[in-house]
Amino acid sequence: MRILITGAFGQLGSAVSKAMMDSHDVIRTGRFIPKGEYGITLDIQNKILLQNVVDVIQPDIIINLAAMTSVDGCELNPDLAKEINIAGVQHICESFDGKIIHFSTDYVFDGENGPYTESDLVNPISVYGETKLSSERILLYHNPNHLVIRGNVIYDDSPTTKASFLNWVVKSLEKNEEITVVTDQINNPTWTESMADITSLCIEKNLSGIVHWGDSNQLTRFDFAVKIAEKYELDKKLIKPITTEKLTQLAQRPLKSGLKSDKLIDTLGVIQPSIDDCLNAILKRNKI
């Protein structure tokens, strides 16, 4: 099967690409191709270029990971967020007749009563959440056989992304720098390879509609940072607690959030990994 991946060089895109390469013909695309990597330069805002790439590659599936994911950046520049997260998805739908797998977020919920199931009421409280919800609706209105996979706090130690919570914590503590981390934002952080493996299984089973995937531990960002410090044997005393209100982030964040994965667990017969499992695997991989 030929799979075209947009946003293939970010932390999740890298993991998904790697997971697919052994069993599929994978074509990676991105706005920028990192040095030493191979792929096609593609911006989903450019509908003409997108159509040309689809016509030449003729994929069986498109996995869309291209998005504006900076939550505060979206709040600061809502027009650009709409161009990328909404119009970009519309362009993919109009350029391609096959199956589309699109990644979304727990930020489509308000964080009042998480963790959330697929049937819970959506109510985004940020521009980012609003644009991602709109993209879901566009995709499934275009074809209900498409698939939306919602995730939350996706992490890895990929060197190709600036958005890695894991890298930020580790690098800051290695420099003996104090960091402040919120104590009242609850999620279930999810390793990129966990999400990539689930994506492969969703393709194998030809799933459609909306599904949630998150790893097993529900905890605050602060507790997650402390766990990282402990695993990497770094000074957790450098991690200082702060509330979301005092942090004064530009965009509102859902506080009691996270995702329930029961639907996929039952459908695919899988088990969620723990944070300990995932961090241990990352550390082991880095020692090889």
Summary of the structure (lengths in Angstrom):
residues: 288
radius of gyration: 18.4
end to end distance: 31.0
largest distance: 54.5
contacts: 971
relative contact order: 0.15
helix: 44%
strand: 18%
